[in-house]
């Protein structure tokens, strides 16, 4: 359990600030951006100054001090792809899959995504919040200060809005920023079997309009796959979303190559996620548009997949790669960003530096956020103090080193 640090404003003086010193800073500027014997000055919820203690401006030395005792300090971690809000459990399905049951057999036994949909529809908003809080707490305990949460397990207008409201509630109950993503185009419910475009018109678009009107959606996402929605379905939804001024994200090329990533890039999407079957055309399109590749090793691991995402080709093309947990009940019950980083390195041959950039700088970019992900003056004071000497330990140690303390917006209330 991490220890809480509370950074309080001083009662007097116009500059109400605190000096965190005796730290090894991983600023994430130009790579790790390591600053040994570093210090950070925090004023309110923002970073006022960061750098080597020897270069601390004289006017900032007479502040309340907090000694980091030589610990590693990184930006707060950002989980840019999760499905935290849902009801029920799929543990029995996991067991059945290990015993050799096929997806079809699991579905016939009441498993699969529709079992989560059924449980989510039956749950109240308060029940969903109560079931989701332990998952969010696990992410926070692993260093997360910003978490994206998708809807997608309601698949009716009312239930999708219920999930988005529940996600907003999580952000009021915990010291973490929640970014909500509308994902009604996640799966086609039985009542719309064979009528995907009708579902888009009658459920996805009306729920998206209401979510925007109610301030419940920060972005819109869809699952572009043979078992879900076609590129034509997605483009129809995304064109409407653009009219509402909402940023786009896309589940693409997880199970096959429908060229969804190229579509996402052409439409200016913030990110394309999964990407195991991504082709050269998609890589080129993402490189040209600046669309972030969100790498999700948890689902690859859980499903025992063998098709690796083209991380070397993405690297060569200069496509920024984020790393996220994809926390969800069926294919990635993973609630630790350091463990996701370890998996990204071990399974996908990303470097530890790339993995940390992927949960800070590039994760922020995948959410369209420019005020976090690095330790620099003017950015949010979201920081993690680790019992570690070097940032590579966050990926090296399975499950990560111990989080000593987490600072959120300049403070973390107990």
N, C-alpha and C positions, 0 to 999 in steps of 0.2 A: 504494500500500500504506500503510495507516495505521500510525503509530508506536505501539507499546505503552507504556502508562504502568503502572507497578506501584506501588500505594500500599501501603506496609508499615506495620504497627503499630509504634509506638515501643516500645523495650525497657522503659522505665520509665514512671512516671505512669499513673494509673488511666484517664485520658482519652487513649486512643490514637487520635489523629485527625490529619488533614491539611487544610490550607487551600488550596483552589484559588481563585486570585484573578486580578484583571485580566481579567475575562471579561464578555462581553455574555450575560446569561442569558435564555433563552426558557423561563420556568418553566412555561408552558402553564396558568397560573392565570387564568381569565377571558379566554381568547384566547391571544395570544402570551405575555402576562405579562412583557414585556421589562423587564429590570433592567440598565441600563448601569452600567459600573464595578461589576460584581457579584462575589460570592464565594460559594463553597460549602464548608462544613465537612463532611468525611466521617469518620465513626467506624466502623471495622469495615466492614460491608457496607451501612451505612445513611447517609442524609443527616442530620446533626445540626442544621445551620442553613443557611439560604440567604437572600441579600438583598444590598442595596447594601453595599459595603465600609465606607462611612462609618458604617453602623449595626451593624457587627460588635461583639458583646459583648466587653468587655475581657478576660474570662477565656478567650476563644478566639483571641486575637491571637498568643499565644506558641506557635505550632504549626509543624510542618514545612510549608513553603510550596511550592506549585507555581504558576508564573506561566503563565497561559493566553495571555499576549502579545496580549490584545485579541480573541481568537477568540470566535466564537459557541459557546455551550454549550447543548445541548438535552438533554431526556431521551433515553435510549437508545431507538432505534426498535423498534417491535413489529410483526412480520408475523403477523397473526391468521388467515391463510388460505393454507396452502401444501400441496402434495403432493410434498414433497422426496424421499421414499423410493420408489424404483422402479428397475427395471432396463431397459436398452435405450435406443434413441433413435428419435425420429419425424421426424428431419430430412428423410428421403426423402419422407415423407408431406406435409410442408410444401411441398416442391418440386412434388410432384404437384398439390397444391391450387392453387398459383400457375399451373400449366400448364392448369388448367381441369377437373381430375378432380373428380367429385362424391364425396360422403361414401360412397355405395354402391360406387362404383368403387374407392375407396381401401380400403374394407373387403374387397372381393373380392380385392384384390391383397395382402391380409394386413396392412393398416394399421388405423388406428383404435385405440380403447382396448383391444380384445382383443389387439392385438399387444404392447402393454405388459404386459397380464395374462400372456400367454404367456412373455415374457422374464422377468417377475418371478417367476412360478412356477418357472422353470428355474434361477433364481439362488439361491445360498446366502445366508444372512443376512449373512455376512461380505462377500460380493460386493456386496450391496445397500448396506451401509455404505460400502464403498470407492467405489462409484459415486455415492453421495449426498453424500459429504463435500465435493467441489468445489462443488456447488450451495450447500451450507450456508456454505462459506467465502465465496462471492460475496455472500451475504446479510449475513454478518458484516462484510465489507469495505465494505458500503454503509451500515453503522450499526446493524444489527439486534443487539439484546441479548436479545430474546425472540422465539421462532419457534414457531408452531403447525405441527404436522406431522400430516397425515391418512394413514390407511391407504387401502385402496380399490382396489389393483391386484392383489390376490391372489385375492379372491372365493372362497376356501375357508377353512374354519376355521383350518387350519394356516398358510396363507399370509398371512392377515390378521394373525394373531398374530406371524408372522415380521416383517412390516413394522413393527408396533408395537414389537417388541423392538429392531429396527434403529434406529428413531427414538430410543428411550431411549439406545441406545449412542452416538448422535451427541452427546447432551447430556453424556455422560461424556468424550468426546474433545475437545470444544471448550468455551471459556468463553462459553456461551450457554445460556439456559434453554429447553428444549424442552417444549412442551405438546402432548400426544398426543391425537388425536381418532380414534375408531373410525368408519370409513366403509365398512364392508362393504356397505352399501346404496348403492353407487356406480353399479353397472351390473349387469345381469342376465347371467350367463355363459351360453354356448350350452347347457350341460346343463340349464339351468332355463328355457329359452325358453318363454314363455307361462305360466309358473308362478311369478310374482313372489312371491306370498304364501308358497308352499312354500319359496322361497329364504330369505325372511325367517325362517321358522320353523326351517329346517334348517341355515342357515349364519350369517346375521346375528345372530340371538339367541344361539345357542350360542357363537359367537366373542366376542360382547359379554360374556356371562357369564364366560367364561374370562379375557378381558382385564381385567375388573373384579377377578376373584379374584387375578390375577397382578400387579395394580397397574400395568397397561399403558395404561389409558385415563383421560384427564382429562375427556373429553366424548364425545358421540355425534352423528353427523351422518348425513344421507341426501341423495340427489339426487331431488327431487320434480319429475318431468318426464315427458312422454309417452313418451320413449325410455328411461325408467328406472322409477321407482316412483310409484305413485298416492298421493294423500293418505291413502287408507285403509291402504295398506301402511305408510306412514310413521307414521301414528298408532298402529298396532299395535306397531311397533318402539319408538316413543317412550314409549308407555305402559309397556312392559317396562323401558326405560332409566330412567324415573322411579322405578320400583320398586327399582332398584339405586342410586338417589341420584345419577345422572350428569346433568350439565347437557346441554342440547340445543342443537344448531346445525342449520341447514338450507340446502342449495342450493335456491333457490326462484326461480321466475319468470325463468329465464334465457332460455328459448326460447318460452315460452307462459305464460299465466296460469291455473294450476291452483289458485290461492288458497292456495298452500303457506305464504306468509308469514303470512297470517291464522291458519292452523293453528299455525304455529310460535309466534306471539304468544300465541294462546289457551292453549298448553301451557307458556308461560313461558320460551321459548327465549332464550338469550343473544343470538343473532343470526340474521338471515336474510341470505343472501349471493347476489350477482349482481343480481337484481331489475330487469332491463331491462323486463320486462312487468308490473311491479307496478302494481296498481290502487288506487283510492282506499280500498277496503275494507281492503286490506292495510296501507296507510299509516296509517289510523286505528287499526287493531288494534295495530300496532307502537308508535304514539305512546302508546296507553293502557297497554301492557305494559312499555314501556321497552326493547323488543328493538332491538338495534343493527342498522342497515343496513350491511352490508359491501360496499363498492363495489370492483369488480374490473375495471379498465380493460384489463388485459393480454389477457384472453380476447376482449373486444370488439374490440380492435385486431388481434389475430392472425387472428380469424375474419372480419374486415372487416364486422362487423355494422353495422346502421344504426339499430336501435331503442335509444334512449338511456334509461338509468334515470331515474326522475323525481326528480332531485336537488333541483330547485326546490321541488317539492311536499313532499319529505321535510324540507327546510329549513324551509318554512313551518309544517309540523306539529310541528316540534321533535324530529324523530327523529334521534338521534345517528348520524353517518355515519363509519364506519371506512374505511380504504383499505388494501388488501393486494395482494400480487403474484399470488396464485393460481398460484404456480410449479408447473408440471406439464409433462409431455412433449408433449402434443398441442395444447393450445389457449392456453397462456400460458407459454412458456419464458422467463420474466422473473425475474431474480434481483437486482433492485435496487429497494429501496423509494423512493429519491428519483425514479427514473424512473417508478414507479407513481404517485407524487404528481404529477409533471409531466403524465402522461397523464390523471389525474383532473381536473386543471385545464383542460387543453387540449381534451380530448374531452368531458368531462362538465360543464364550467363550474363546478367547485368553485373556491373561492378558495384561494390558498396557505395562508392561516391554517387553513381547513377541512381541507386536505390534511395539514398537520402535526398538527392535532388528531386527524385520522383515523389517523395512524400512532403516536400516543402515547396521549392520554387515552381516545379512543373505542376504539382497538384493545385497550387493556387491559380496558376494559369488555366488549368482545366475547368476551374469554377469561375473564371473571369474576374478574379480578385487580384488587385494590384497593391494592396496595403499589407501584405503578409507574405511569409515564406522565406524571408531573409532577416538577418539581424543588421539593420541599418537605420540611420536617423530618419524619422518621419513615418516609419512603419509601426504597426500595432505591436505592443509589448506582449506578445504571446511567445513564451519561452519554456524550454524544458531543461532541467538540471538532471544530469545522469551520473550515476556512479560508474564512470568510464573515463579512460584516458584519451581515447581517440574515436572519432566518429565511425570508423570501420567496425567497431564493436557492436553497433546497433544492428548490423546485418550479420555479423559473424556469430554472435551468441544466439542460439536457437531460442526464440522468445524474447531476445534482447536483453541488455543490461537493466539493472533496477532503476526505475524512475525515482529519483530522490525528491523532486518537487516540480510543480508545474505552475507557471505564472500565466494568467489569462487576463488580457486587457489591463495589464499593470498590477493585477491582484487576483487572488483566488480565495474567496470566502469559504470558510469551513462549513 
